[in-house]
Amino acid sequence: MAALFRPTKVLAPSLAACRRLTQLAELPETHQILRQTCRDFADRELTPIAGQLDQRHTYPGKQIQDLGAMGVMAMEVPEELGGAGMDYLAYSLAMEEISRGCASTGVVVSVNNSLYIGPVLKFGSEEQKKQWITPFTTGEKVGCFALSEPGNGSDAGAASTTARQEGDEWVLNGTKAWITNSWDASATVVFATTDKKLKHKGISAFLVPMPHPGLSLGKKEDKLGIRASSTANIILEDCRIPLDNMLGPRGAGFKIAMQTLDSGRIGIAAQALGIAQASLDCAADYAHKRTAFGAPIGKLQAVQFKLADMAVAVESARLLTWKAALLRDAKKPFTKEAAMAKLAASEAATYCAHQAIQVLGGMGYVSDMPAERHYRDARITEIYEGTSEIQRLVIAGQVLKEYQV
């Protein structure tokens, strides 16, 4: 009988698996220190000015450079290239705490780490890494990611921007839309079609410095939220770059974009978590201080139920986000988990921001309190780097694949 309970190599959990499970319950000490450091920075440097940055549409340049000095602008980049040399769990923790203080600053950090540095680190040559990553680790320069176009939206494979070879140069033509960091960036990863006959397999990726002849920017979009980050079109008109500026093999652009977005969704999940947590913080604090009917409104069951539901949504999304990050760090498939994390966290952010305004009542509707800013900032997390509808398609596709016979 005892043999039935003897662990085998198949059944016995590996040490690494146990460690990952433990990390979901209690973070390693280094990660706890990083999390607290980023939280202290956000409380000190971001929260007091977040409203002002939002109202004035001001890029948080000094704060981005301070985060660069802390290693936050290049979390996963090896130290020899100027980065922090940390893992994706560390990155997601930093993103949450920074976004809790200021969601606009959070998205600048996310785009530089996930969407700009990420693909160069994974697909770039050693020379490209030195040229296009190292200068972007300090916060003095940031990058951006040019995939979306005015006519393609969620259909990333329908790129109309073209790249044709002329001698020892690529010539790029087309318009890229909704490019975060565009007005503040010093370089961009551009996706363009090199062979229209191959459709999405004919898309390639390119590294383009900014500013650069043939590249211009559209107007800064006047957005609902994350207003301290810049968003604009990038217009390419006979933009010439060296042949060496192609990132990865010819025709690998769509694959590079999709793999980049998988990782980027963990960063956006963490940004959404920060907004959700800030909304809960705001609501709980107000519930203690605001009195009605002779007692703090936190004594009212209606308010308590809202706080309870908000806390459950935040904690559930946080565990999904950490799980996706841990899977990525373990070099295991994480497409489904990243989509789940982004879906859960972005919807938690929207829900918690909405409930925070309900708890605050009239005070939630004015800019004297941060609740209305959280409400506006939360909405974009269900749209960029893949809408909630796209996340559900990704999750469903992965689930059906798991059940295939």
C-alpha atoms as a printed R data frame, in Angstrom:
    type eleno elety resid chain resno       x      y       z
1   ATOM     1    CA   MET     A     1   0.000  0.000   0.000
2   ATOM     2    CA   ALA     A     2   2.839  2.364   0.848
3   ATOM     3    CA   ALA     A     3   4.093  2.075  -2.733
4   ATOM     4    CA   LEU     A     4   1.001  3.921  -3.918
5   ATOM     5    CA   PHE     A     5   2.152  7.027  -2.084
6   ATOM     6    CA   ARG     A     6   5.852  6.827  -2.971
7   ATOM     7    CA   PRO     A     7   6.697  9.921  -5.063
8   ATOM     8    CA   THR     A     8   7.972  9.203  -8.564
9   ATOM     9    CA   LYS     A     9   9.953 11.419 -10.906
10  ATOM    10    CA   VAL     A    10   6.746 12.195 -12.751
11  ATOM    11    CA   LEU     A    11   4.640 13.032  -9.699
12  ATOM    12    CA   ALA     A    12   7.207 14.646  -7.442
13  ATOM    13    CA   PRO     A    13   7.146 18.418  -7.877
14  ATOM    14    CA   SER     A    14  10.461 19.933  -8.907
15  ATOM    15    CA   LEU     A    15  12.268 22.332  -6.625
16  ATOM    16    CA   ALA     A    16  11.809 25.084  -9.225
17  ATOM    17    CA   ALA     A    17   8.040 24.485  -9.358
18  ATOM    18    CA   CYS     A    18   7.807 24.649  -5.562
19  ATOM    19    CA   ARG     A    19   9.803 27.859  -5.592
20  ATOM    20    CA   ARG     A    20   7.444 29.425  -8.144
21  ATOM    21    CA   LEU     A    21   4.428 28.436  -6.041
22  ATOM    22    CA   THR     A    22   6.070 29.967  -2.974
23  ATOM    23    CA   GLN     A    23   6.671 33.211  -4.877
24  ATOM    24    CA   LEU     A    24   2.940 33.542  -5.484
25  ATOM    25    CA   ALA     A    25   2.407 33.463  -1.706
26  ATOM    26    CA   GLU     A    26   5.496 35.365  -0.553
27  ATOM    27    CA   LEU     A    27   7.909 37.338  -2.692
28  ATOM    28    CA   PRO     A    28  11.662 36.698  -2.442
29  ATOM    29    CA   GLU     A    29  13.485 39.240  -0.269
30  ATOM    30    CA   THR     A    30  15.127 41.018  -3.220
31  ATOM    31    CA   HIS     A    31  11.736 41.482  -4.857
32  ATOM    32    CA   GLN     A    32  10.207 42.739  -1.607
33  ATOM    33    CA   ILE     A    33  12.983 45.343  -1.330
34  ATOM    34    CA   LEU     A    34  12.496 46.399  -4.955
35  ATOM    35    CA   ARG     A    35   8.743 46.671  -4.464
36  ATOM    36    CA   GLN     A    36   9.131 48.830  -1.359
37  ATOM    37    CA   THR     A    37  11.756 51.024  -3.038
38  ATOM    38    CA   CYS     A    38   9.452 51.677  -5.995
39  ATOM    39    CA   ARG     A    39   6.496 52.280  -3.653
40  ATOM    40    CA   ASP     A    40   8.492 54.815  -1.638
41  ATOM    41    CA   PHE     A    41   9.605 56.558  -4.839
42  ATOM    42    CA   ALA     A    42   6.022 56.709  -6.132
43  ATOM    43    CA   ASP     A    43   4.694 58.074  -2.816
44  ATOM    44    CA   ARG     A    44   7.436 60.681  -2.666
45  ATOM    45    CA   GLU     A    45   7.968 61.704  -6.305
46  ATOM    46    CA   LEU     A    46   4.878 60.741  -8.318
47  ATOM    47    CA   THR     A    47   1.661 60.798  -6.278
48  ATOM    48    CA   PRO     A    48   2.030 64.482  -5.227
49  ATOM    49    CA   ILE     A    49   2.434 65.681  -8.834
50  ATOM    50    CA   ALA     A    50   0.392 63.117 -10.815
51  ATOM    51    CA   GLY     A    51  -2.685 65.364 -10.993
52  ATOM    52    CA   GLN     A    52  -0.642 68.318 -12.185
53  ATOM    53    CA   LEU     A    53   1.154 66.235 -14.834
54  ATOM    54    CA   ASP     A    54  -2.235 65.003 -16.045
55  ATOM    55    CA   GLN     A    55  -3.841 68.454 -16.199
56  ATOM    56    CA   ARG     A    56  -0.890 70.052 -18.005
57  ATOM    57    CA   HIS     A    57  -0.072 67.079 -20.278
58  ATOM    58    CA   THR     A    58   3.506 67.318 -18.985
59  ATOM    59    CA   TYR     A    59   6.022 64.569 -19.752
60  ATOM    60    CA   PRO     A    60   7.620 63.450 -16.434
61  ATOM    61    CA   GLY     A    61  11.176 63.800 -17.717
62  ATOM    62    CA   LYS     A    62  12.950 64.208 -14.381
63  ATOM    63    CA   GLN     A    63  11.087 61.313 -12.809
64  ATOM    64    CA   ILE     A    64  11.877 59.063 -15.799
65  ATOM    65    CA   GLN     A    65  15.576 59.861 -15.433
66  ATOM    66    CA   ASP     A    66  15.379 59.138 -11.696
67  ATOM    67    CA   LEU     A    67  13.786 55.781 -12.501
68  ATOM    68    CA   GLY     A    68  16.553 55.175 -15.017
69  ATOM    69    CA   ALA     A    69  19.130 55.723 -12.279
70  ATOM    70    CA   MET     A    70  17.251 53.114 -10.213
71  ATOM    71    CA   GLY     A    71  17.409 50.608 -13.086
72  ATOM    72    CA   VAL     A    72  13.653 50.659 -13.690
73  ATOM    73    CA   MET     A    73  13.871 51.795 -17.330
74  ATOM    74    CA   ALA     A    74  15.718 48.603 -18.342
75  ATOM    75    CA   MET     A    75  14.714 45.983 -15.813
76  ATOM    76    CA   GLU     A    76  15.502 42.833 -17.792
77  ATOM    77    CA   VAL     A    77  18.547 44.172 -19.648
78  ATOM    78    CA   PRO     A    78  21.833 42.538 -18.537
79  ATOM    79    CA   GLU     A    79  24.128 44.707 -16.446
80  ATOM    80    CA   GLU     A    80  26.830 44.661 -19.142
81  ATOM    81    CA   LEU     A    81  24.400 46.537 -21.413
82  ATOM    82    CA   GLY     A    82  23.533 49.034 -18.679
83  ATOM    83    CA   GLY     A    83  20.377 47.432 -17.314
84  ATOM    84    CA   ALA     A    84  19.275 46.104 -13.928
85  ATOM    85    CA   GLY     A    85  19.625 42.427 -14.901
86  ATOM    86    CA   MET     A    86  16.427 41.465 -13.064
87  ATOM    87    CA   ASP     A    87  13.511 39.211 -14.034
88  ATOM    88    CA   TYR     A    88   9.990 39.860 -15.294
89  ATOM    89    CA   LEU     A    89   8.433 39.395 -11.885
90  ATOM    90    CA   ALA     A    90  10.605 42.274 -10.667
91  ATOM    91    CA   TYR     A    91   9.505 44.322 -13.663
92  ATOM    92    CA   SER     A    92   5.805 43.673 -12.978
93  ATOM    93    CA   LEU     A    93   6.252 44.687  -9.321
94  ATOM    94    CA   ALA     A    94   7.992 47.923 -10.299
95  ATOM    95    CA   MET     A    95   5.322 48.671 -12.909
96  ATOM    96    CA   GLU     A    96   2.491 48.252 -10.412
97  ATOM    97    CA   GLU     A    97   4.033 50.552  -7.820
98  ATOM    98    CA   ILE     A    98   5.025 53.247 -10.334
99  ATOM    99    CA   SER     A    99   1.554 53.157 -11.921
100 ATOM   100    CA   ARG     A   100  -0.063 53.324  -8.489
101 ATOM   101    CA   GLY     A   101   1.599 56.720  -8.144
102 ATOM   102    CA   CYS     A   102   1.119 57.904 -11.745
103 ATOM   103    CA   ALA     A   103  -0.307 55.770 -14.544
104 ATOM   104    CA   SER     A   104   1.160 58.061 -17.215
105 ATOM   105    CA   THR     A   105   4.671 57.519 -15.869
106 ATOM   106    CA   GLY     A   106   3.880 53.812 -15.704
107 ATOM   107    CA   VAL     A   107   3.074 53.586 -19.413
108 ATOM   108    CA   VAL     A   108   6.291 55.423 -20.368
109 ATOM   109    CA   VAL     A   109   8.223 52.836 -18.322
110 ATOM   110    CA   SER     A   110   6.221 49.967 -19.840
111 ATOM   111    CA   VAL     A   111   6.708 50.987 -23.484
112 ATOM   112    CA   ASN     A   112  10.450 51.503 -23.028
113 ATOM   113    CA   ASN     A   113  10.930 48.165 -21.251
114 ATOM   114    CA   SER     A   114   8.476 45.841 -22.994
115 ATOM   115    CA   LEU     A   115   7.805 47.234 -26.439
116 ATOM   116    CA   TYR     A   116  11.030 48.991 -27.386
117 ATOM   117    CA   ILE     A   117  13.890 47.304 -25.501
118 ATOM   118    CA   GLY     A   118  12.125 43.913 -25.352
119 ATOM   119    CA   PRO     A   119  12.250 43.028 -29.064
120 ATOM   120    CA   VAL     A   120  15.764 44.429 -29.515
121 ATOM   121    CA   LEU     A   121  17.001 42.363 -26.575
122 ATOM   122    CA   LYS     A   122  15.394 39.180 -27.919
123 ATOM   123    CA   PHE     A   123  15.932 39.537 -31.676
124 ATOM   124    CA   GLY     A   124  18.740 42.061 -32.078
125 ATOM   125    CA   SER     A   125  22.369 41.381 -32.973
126 ATOM   126    CA   GLU     A   126  25.078 42.178 -30.437
127 ATOM   127    CA   GLU     A   127  25.869 45.390 -32.315
128 ATOM   128    CA   GLN     A   128  22.210 46.393 -32.368
129 ATOM   129    CA   LYS     A   129  21.899 45.765 -28.626
130 ATOM   130    CA   LYS     A   130  24.838 48.070 -27.894
131 ATOM   131    CA   GLN     A   131  23.556 50.793 -30.217
132 ATOM   132    CA   TRP     A   132  19.814 50.606 -29.569
133 ATOM   133    CA   ILE     A   133  19.549 49.423 -25.944
134 ATOM   134    CA   THR     A   134  22.413 50.837 -23.842
135 ATOM   135    CA   PRO     A   135  21.582 54.552 -24.465
136 ATOM   136    CA   PHE     A   136  17.960 53.808 -23.485
137 ATOM   137    CA   THR     A   137  18.654 52.359 -20.042
138 ATOM   138    CA   THR     A   138  19.227 55.609 -18.141
139 ATOM   139    CA   GLY     A   139  15.927 57.401 -18.751
140 ATOM   140    CA   GLU     A   140  17.644 60.143 -20.750
141 ATOM   141    CA   LYS     A   141  16.270 58.506 -23.882
142 ATOM   142    CA   VAL     A   142  13.096 56.440 -24.340
143 ATOM   143    CA   GLY     A   143  11.870 54.376 -27.267
144 ATOM   144    CA   CYS     A   144   8.513 53.550 -28.817
145 ATOM   145    CA   PHE     A   145   6.804 50.788 -30.816
146 ATOM   146    CA   ALA     A   146   5.155 51.507 -34.167
147 ATOM   147    CA   LEU     A   147   2.792 48.662 -35.104
148 ATOM   148    CA   SER     A   148  -0.776 50.042 -35.266
149 ATOM   149    CA   GLU     A   149  -1.995 51.931 -38.308
150 ATOM   150    CA   PRO     A   150  -5.032 54.165 -38.918
151 ATOM   151    CA   GLY     A   151  -6.816 51.413 -40.857
152 ATOM   152    CA   ASN     A   152  -5.811 48.153 -39.188
153 ATOM   153    CA   GLY     A   153  -6.672 48.446 -35.482
154 ATOM   154    CA   SER     A   154  -6.599 44.965 -33.938
155 ATOM   155    CA   ASP     A   155  -5.676 43.398 -37.320
156 ATOM   156    CA   ALA     A   156  -1.925 43.805 -36.871
157 ATOM   157    CA   GLY     A   157  -1.184 41.613 -39.885
158 ATOM   158    CA   ALA     A   158  -2.793 44.111 -42.288
159 ATOM   159    CA   ALA     A   159   0.142 46.538 -42.324
160 ATOM   160    CA   SER     A   160   0.057 48.980 -45.251
161 ATOM   161    CA   THR     A   161   3.364 50.645 -44.331
162 ATOM   162    CA   THR     A   162   5.984 49.434 -46.801
163 ATOM   163    CA   ALA     A   163   9.751 49.000 -46.834
164 ATOM   164    CA   ARG     A   164  11.570 48.612 -50.146
165 ATOM   165    CA   GLN     A   165  15.272 48.037 -50.621
166 ATOM   166    CA   GLU     A   166  17.232 50.578 -52.666
167 ATOM   167    CA   GLY     A   167  20.923 49.803 -52.787
168 ATOM   168    CA   ASP     A   168  22.273 49.703 -49.240
169 ATOM   169    CA   GLU     A   169  19.171 51.318 -47.723
170 ATOM   170    CA   TRP     A   170  15.586 50.540 -46.771
171 ATOM   171    CA   VAL     A   171  13.018 53.145 -47.791
172 ATOM   172    CA   LEU     A   172   9.963 53.273 -45.510
173 ATOM   173    CA   ASN     A   173   6.581 54.774 -46.383
174 ATOM   174    CA   GLY     A   174   3.358 54.778 -44.401
175 ATOM   175    CA   THR     A   175   1.622 56.047 -41.267
176 ATOM   176    CA   LYS     A   176   1.659 54.488 -37.819
177 ATOM   177    CA   ALA     A   177  -1.098 55.419 -35.345
178 ATOM   178    CA   TRP     A   178  -1.564 55.704 -31.576
179 ATOM   179    CA   ILE     A   179   2.188 55.595 -30.865
180 ATOM   180    CA   THR     A   180   2.829 56.018 -27.133
181 ATOM   181    CA   ASN     A   181   5.986 58.018 -26.240
182 ATOM   182    CA   SER     A   182   6.170 59.288 -29.839
183 ATOM   183    CA   TRP     A   183   6.839 62.960 -29.026
184 ATOM   184    CA   ASP     A   184   9.438 62.071 -26.391
185 ATOM   185    CA   ALA     A   185  11.154 59.107 -28.096
186 ATOM   186    CA   SER     A   186  14.655 58.907 -29.538
187 ATOM   187    CA   ALA     A   187  14.036 55.698 -31.511
188 ATOM   188    CA   THR     A   188  11.243 53.412 -32.615
189 ATOM   189    CA   VAL     A   189  10.687 49.832 -33.737
190 ATOM   190    CA   VAL     A   190   8.699 50.086 -36.998
191 ATOM   191    CA   PHE     A   191   6.819 47.211 -38.646
192 ATOM   192    CA   ALA     A   192   6.518 47.413 -42.424
193 ATOM   193    CA   THR     A   193   5.659 45.097 -45.304
194 ATOM   194    CA   THR     A   194   8.630 43.963 -47.379
195 ATOM   195    CA   ASP     A   195   6.615 41.507 -49.507
196 ATOM   196    CA   LYS     A   196   2.860 42.124 -49.925
197 ATOM   197    CA   LYS     A   197   2.288 38.729 -51.552
198 ATOM   198    CA   LEU     A   198   3.216 36.963 -48.303
199 ATOM   199    CA   LYS     A   199   0.687 38.974 -46.223
200 ATOM   200    CA   HIS     A   200   1.614 38.778 -42.498
201 ATOM   201    CA   LYS     A   201   4.665 36.633 -43.334
202 ATOM   202    CA   GLY     A   202   5.931 39.520 -45.449
203 ATOM   203    CA   ILE     A   203   6.154 41.960 -42.527
204 ATOM   204    CA   SER     A   204   9.607 42.899 -41.209
205 ATOM   205    CA   ALA     A   205  10.796 44.977 -38.243
206 ATOM   206    CA   PHE     A   206  13.117 47.987 -38.434
207 ATOM   207    CA   LEU     A   207  14.974 50.252 -36.031
208 ATOM   208    CA   VAL     A   208  14.565 53.939 -36.827
209 ATOM   209    CA   PRO     A   209  16.228 56.809 -34.928
210 ATOM   210    CA   MET     A   210  14.152 59.841 -33.959
211 ATOM   211    CA   PRO     A   211  14.215 62.520 -35.189
212 ATOM   212    CA   HIS     A   212  15.210 61.352 -38.669
213 ATOM   213    CA   PRO     A   213  14.801 62.656 -42.245
214 ATOM   214    CA   GLY     A   214  11.574 61.355 -43.731
215 ATOM   215    CA   LEU     A   215   9.986 60.764 -40.297
216 ATOM   216    CA   SER     A   216   7.531 63.274 -38.888
217 ATOM   217    CA   LEU     A   217   4.992 63.304 -36.073
218 ATOM   218    CA   GLY     A   218   1.283 64.041 -36.130
219 ATOM   219    CA   LYS     A   219  -0.439 66.164 -33.517
220 ATOM   220    CA   LYS     A   220  -0.349 65.116 -29.884
221 ATOM   221    CA   GLU     A   221  -3.634 63.377 -29.205
222 ATOM   222    CA   ASP     A   222  -5.844 65.006 -26.556
223 ATOM   223    CA   LYS     A   223  -6.659 61.840 -24.627
224 ATOM   224    CA   LEU     A   224  -9.185 60.861 -21.963
225 ATOM   225    CA   GLY     A   225  -6.469 59.511 -19.657
226 ATOM   226    CA   ILE     A   226  -2.713 58.859 -19.274
227 ATOM   227    CA   ARG     A   227  -2.401 62.456 -20.427
228 ATOM   228    CA   ALA     A   228   1.192 63.003 -19.274
229 ATOM   229    CA   SER     A   229   2.380 60.493 -21.890
230 ATOM   230    CA   SER     A   230   2.432 61.542 -25.530
231 ATOM   231    CA   THR     A   231   0.459 59.737 -28.237
232 ATOM   232    CA   ALA     A   232   0.631 60.623 -31.925
233 ATOM   233    CA   ASN     A   233   0.937 59.309 -35.463
234 ATOM   234    CA   ILE     A   234   4.367 58.581 -36.917
235 ATOM   235    CA   ILE     A   235   4.475 59.505 -40.612
236 ATOM   236    CA   LEU     A   236   7.118 57.919 -42.842
237 ATOM   237    CA   GLU     A   237   7.744 59.547 -46.229
238 ATOM   238    CA   ASP     A   238  10.702 58.050 -48.092
239 ATOM   239    CA   CYS     A   239  12.384 57.506 -44.728
240 ATOM   240    CA   ARG     A   240  15.803 55.985 -45.499
241 ATOM   241    CA   ILE     A   241  17.671 53.781 -43.039
242 ATOM   242    CA   PRO     A   242  20.692 51.451 -43.436
243 ATOM   243    CA   LEU     A   243  20.121 47.776 -44.319
244 ATOM   244    CA   ASP     A   244  21.636 46.891 -40.914
245 ATOM   245    CA   ASN     A   245  18.646 48.518 -39.211
246 ATOM   246    CA   MET     A   246  16.419 45.523 -39.918
247 ATOM   247    CA   LEU     A   247  15.587 43.785 -36.636
248 ATOM   248    CA   GLY     A   248  15.598 40.003 -36.900
249 ATOM   249    CA   PRO     A   249  15.256 38.107 -40.194
250 ATOM   250    CA   ARG     A   250  13.323 39.448 -43.166
251 ATOM   251    CA   GLY     A   251   9.657 38.439 -42.862
252 ATOM   252    CA   ALA     A   252   9.855 37.852 -39.094
253 ATOM   253    CA   GLY     A   253   8.132 41.123 -38.174
254 ATOM   254    CA   PHE     A   254   4.713 39.702 -37.349
255 ATOM   255    CA   LYS     A   255   6.262 37.017 -35.125
256 ATOM   256    CA   ILE     A   256   8.393 39.659 -33.384
257 ATOM   257    CA   ALA     A   257   5.327 41.866 -32.841
258 ATOM   258    CA   MET     A   258   3.170 39.062 -31.416
259 ATOM   259    CA   GLN     A   259   5.883 37.789 -29.052
260 ATOM   260    CA   THR     A   260   6.576 41.357 -27.940
261 ATOM   261    CA   LEU     A   261   2.891 41.954 -27.197
262 ATOM   262    CA   ASP     A   262   2.696 38.722 -25.160
263 ATOM   263    CA   SER     A   263   5.346 40.124 -22.819
264 ATOM   264    CA   GLY     A   264   3.972 43.650 -23.000
265 ATOM   265    CA   ARG     A   265   0.599 42.453 -21.733
266 ATOM   266    CA   ILE     A   266   2.199 41.525 -18.418
267 ATOM   267    CA   GLY     A   267   3.474 45.093 -18.118
268 ATOM   268    CA   ILE     A   268   0.053 46.564 -18.923
269 ATOM   269    CA   ALA     A   269  -1.569 44.146 -16.463
270 ATOM   270    CA   ALA     A   270   0.796 45.532 -13.831
271 ATOM   271    CA   GLN     A   271  -0.029 49.104 -14.844
272 ATOM   272    CA   ALA     A   272  -3.746 48.319 -14.526
273 ATOM   273    CA   LEU     A   273  -3.078 46.738 -11.126
274 ATOM   274    CA   GLY     A   274  -1.453 49.960  -9.975
275 ATOM   275    CA   ILE     A   275  -4.522 51.955 -11.029
276 ATOM   276    CA   ALA     A   276  -6.853 49.441  -9.360
277 ATOM   277    CA   GLN     A   277  -4.836 49.503  -6.129
278 ATOM   278    CA   ALA     A   278  -4.736 53.313  -6.116
279 ATOM   279    CA   SER     A   279  -8.527 53.352  -6.541
280 ATOM   280    CA   LEU     A   280  -8.968 50.968  -3.614
281 ATOM   281    CA   ASP     A   281  -6.546 53.040  -1.502
282 ATOM   282    CA   CYS     A   282  -8.509 56.192  -2.283
283 ATOM   283    CA   ALA     A   283 -11.900 54.617  -1.512
284 ATOM   284    CA   ALA     A   284 -10.814 52.926   1.725
285 ATOM   285    CA   ASP     A   285  -9.129 56.080   3.012
286 ATOM   286    CA   TYR     A   286 -12.230 58.157   2.264
287 ATOM   287    CA   ALA     A   287 -14.492 55.538   3.895
288 ATOM   288    CA   HIS     A   288 -12.558 56.036   7.149
289 ATOM   289    CA   LYS     A   289 -12.628 59.836   7.062
290 ATOM   290    CA   ARG     A   290 -16.063 60.686   5.666
291 ATOM   291    CA   THR     A   291 -18.863 60.600   8.227
292 ATOM   292    CA   ALA     A   292 -22.590 60.271   7.533
293 ATOM   293    CA   PHE     A   293 -25.470 59.394   9.829
294 ATOM   294    CA   GLY     A   294 -23.157 59.937  12.798
295 ATOM   295    CA   ALA     A   295 -20.418 57.434  11.796
296 ATOM   296    CA   PRO     A   296 -17.689 56.863   9.165
297 ATOM   297    CA   ILE     A   297 -19.264 55.593   5.943
298 ATOM   298    CA   GLY     A   298 -16.945 52.579   6.195
299 ATOM   299    CA   LYS     A   299 -19.378 51.291   8.816
300 ATOM   300    CA   LEU     A   300 -22.128 51.063   6.194
301 ATOM   301    CA   GLN     A   301 -22.581 47.604   4.733
302 ATOM   302    CA   ALA     A   302 -23.131 48.987   1.229
303 ATOM   303    CA   VAL     A   303 -19.697 50.625   1.301
304 ATOM   304    CA   GLN     A   304 -18.073 47.579   2.898
305 ATOM   305    CA   PHE     A   305 -19.365 45.338   0.100
306 ATOM   306    CA   LYS     A   306 -17.855 47.652  -2.509
307 ATOM   307    CA   LEU     A   307 -14.469 47.619  -0.759
308 ATOM   308    CA   ALA     A   308 -14.590 43.833  -0.419
309 ATOM   309    CA   ASP     A   309 -15.352 43.314  -4.116
310 ATOM   310    CA   MET     A   310 -12.603 45.755  -5.082
311 ATOM   311    CA   ALA     A   311 -10.055 43.966  -2.888
312 ATOM   312    CA   VAL     A   312 -10.955 40.565  -4.375
313 ATOM   313    CA   ALA     A   313 -10.647 41.905  -7.941
314 ATOM   314    CA   VAL     A   314  -7.230 43.452  -7.216
315 ATOM   315    CA   GLU     A   315  -5.769 40.426  -5.454
316 ATOM   316    CA   SER     A   316  -7.060 37.961  -8.071
317 ATOM   317    CA   ALA     A   317  -5.578 39.992 -10.916
318 ATOM   318    CA   ARG     A   318  -2.298 40.396  -9.030
319 ATOM   319    CA   LEU     A   319  -1.864 36.630  -8.661
320 ATOM   320    CA   LEU     A   320  -2.603 36.102 -12.361
321 ATOM   321    CA   THR     A   321  -0.034 38.765 -13.249
322 ATOM   322    CA   TRP     A   322   2.636 37.255 -11.018
323 ATOM   323    CA   LYS     A   323   1.916 33.795 -12.438
324 ATOM   324    CA   ALA     A   324   2.342 35.050 -16.020
325 ATOM   325    CA   ALA     A   325   5.614 36.756 -15.070
326 ATOM   326    CA   LEU     A   326   6.921 33.643 -13.306
327 ATOM   327    CA   LEU     A   327   6.083 31.450 -16.305
328 ATOM   328    CA   ARG     A   328   7.927 33.840 -18.594
329 ATOM   329    CA   ASP     A   329  10.930 33.861 -16.254
330 ATOM   330    CA   ALA     A   330  10.905 30.042 -16.269
331 ATOM   331    CA   LYS     A   331  10.917 30.116 -20.098
332 ATOM   332    CA   LYS     A   332   7.589 28.284 -20.200
333 ATOM   333    CA   PRO     A   333   4.620 29.133 -22.456
334 ATOM   334    CA   PHE     A   334   2.778 32.147 -21.044
335 ATOM   335    CA   THR     A   335   0.599 33.470 -23.882
336 ATOM   336    CA   LYS     A   336  -2.658 32.381 -22.234
337 ATOM   337    CA   GLU     A   337  -1.643 33.545 -18.758
338 ATOM   338    CA   ALA     A   338  -0.453 36.944 -20.041
339 ATOM   339    CA   ALA     A   339  -3.796 37.453 -21.789
340 ATOM   340    CA   MET     A   340  -5.655 36.350 -18.641
341 ATOM   341    CA   ALA     A   341  -3.602 38.732 -16.515
342 ATOM   342    CA   LYS     A   342  -4.204 41.702 -18.801
343 ATOM   343    CA   LEU     A   343  -7.922 40.931 -19.114
344 ATOM   344    CA   ALA     A   344  -8.430 40.495 -15.362
345 ATOM   345    CA   ALA     A   345  -6.259 43.431 -14.316
346 ATOM   346    CA   SER     A   346  -7.630 45.903 -16.859
347 ATOM   347    CA   GLU     A   347 -11.231 45.035 -15.995
348 ATOM   348    CA   ALA     A   348 -10.332 45.225 -12.284
349 ATOM   349    CA   ALA     A   349  -8.897 48.713 -12.870
350 ATOM   350    CA   THR     A   350 -12.054 49.910 -14.626
351 ATOM   351    CA   TYR     A   351 -14.285 48.302 -11.983
352 ATOM   352    CA   CYS     A   352 -12.326 49.597  -8.985
353 ATOM   353    CA   ALA     A   353 -12.074 53.110 -10.395
354 ATOM   354    CA   HIS     A   354 -15.842 53.126 -10.983
355 ATOM   355    CA   GLN     A   355 -16.560 51.872  -7.455
356 ATOM   356    CA   ALA     A   356 -14.142 54.383  -5.935
357 ATOM   357    CA   ILE     A   357 -16.160 57.215  -7.452
358 ATOM   358    CA   GLN     A   358 -19.338 55.668  -6.030
359 ATOM   359    CA   VAL     A   359 -17.774 55.558  -2.559
360 ATOM   360    CA   LEU     A   360 -16.605 59.163  -2.818
361 ATOM   361    CA   GLY     A   361 -19.879 60.422  -4.296
362 ATOM   362    CA   GLY     A   362 -19.611 64.023  -5.469
363 ATOM   363    CA   MET     A   363 -15.980 64.241  -4.346
364 ATOM   364    CA   GLY     A   364 -15.163 61.429  -6.753
365 ATOM   365    CA   TYR     A   365 -16.353 63.525  -9.681
366 ATOM   366    CA   VAL     A   366 -14.008 66.476  -9.197
367 ATOM   367    CA   SER     A   367 -10.264 66.780  -9.694
368 ATOM   368    CA   ASP     A   368  -9.662 67.696  -6.033
369 ATOM   369    CA   MET     A   369  -9.471 63.932  -5.463
370 ATOM   370    CA   PRO     A   370  -7.573 61.413  -7.621
371 ATOM   371    CA   ALA     A   371 -10.549 59.066  -8.157
372 ATOM   372    CA   GLU     A   372 -11.679 60.733 -11.396
373 ATOM   373    CA   ARG     A   373  -8.119 60.527 -12.802
374 ATOM   374    CA   HIS     A   374  -7.927 56.815 -11.954
375 ATOM   375    CA   TYR     A   375 -11.274 56.371 -13.735
376 ATOM   376    CA   ARG     A   376  -9.954 58.059 -16.872
377 ATOM   377    CA   ASP     A   377  -6.569 56.308 -16.758
378 ATOM   378    CA   ALA     A   378  -8.105 52.864 -16.260
379 ATOM   379    CA   ARG     A   379 -10.110 52.893 -19.463
380 ATOM   380    CA   ILE     A   380  -7.159 52.627 -21.837
381 ATOM   381    CA   THR     A   381  -5.883 49.443 -20.197
382 ATOM   382    CA   GLU     A   382  -8.795 47.556 -21.777
383 ATOM   383    CA   ILE     A   383  -7.821 48.881 -25.224
384 ATOM   384    CA   TYR     A   384  -4.088 49.119 -25.879
385 ATOM   385    CA   GLU     A   385  -1.752 46.166 -26.402
386 ATOM   386    CA   GLY     A   386  -4.805 44.120 -27.336
387 ATOM   387    CA   THR     A   387  -8.412 44.933 -26.436
388 ATOM   388    CA   SER     A   388 -10.329 42.857 -23.892
389 ATOM   389    CA   GLU     A   389 -12.077 41.212 -26.834
390 ATOM   390    CA   ILE     A   390  -8.719 40.186 -28.339
391 ATOM   391    CA   GLN     A   391  -7.602 38.820 -24.957
392 ATOM   392    CA   ARG     A   392 -10.703 36.631 -24.801
393 ATOM   393    CA   LEU     A   393  -9.972 35.324 -28.308
394 ATOM   394    CA   VAL     A   394  -6.385 34.514 -27.310
395 ATOM   395    CA   ILE     A   395  -7.495 32.760 -24.106
396 ATOM   396    CA   ALA     A   396 -10.243 30.789 -25.858
397 ATOM   397    CA   GLY     A   397  -7.850 29.713 -28.612
398 ATOM   398    CA   GLN     A   398  -5.337 28.434 -26.058
399 ATOM   399    CA   VAL     A   399  -8.023 26.654 -24.023
400 ATOM   400    CA   LEU     A   400  -9.454 24.901 -27.094
401 ATOM   401    CA   LYS     A   401  -5.944 23.852 -28.121
402 ATOM   402    CA   GLU     A   402  -5.436 22.255 -24.691
403 ATOM   403    CA   TYR     A   403  -8.597 20.182 -25.148
404 ATOM   404    CA   GLN     A   404  -7.782 18.986 -28.657
405 ATOM   405    CA   VAL     A   405  -7.562 15.213 -29.015
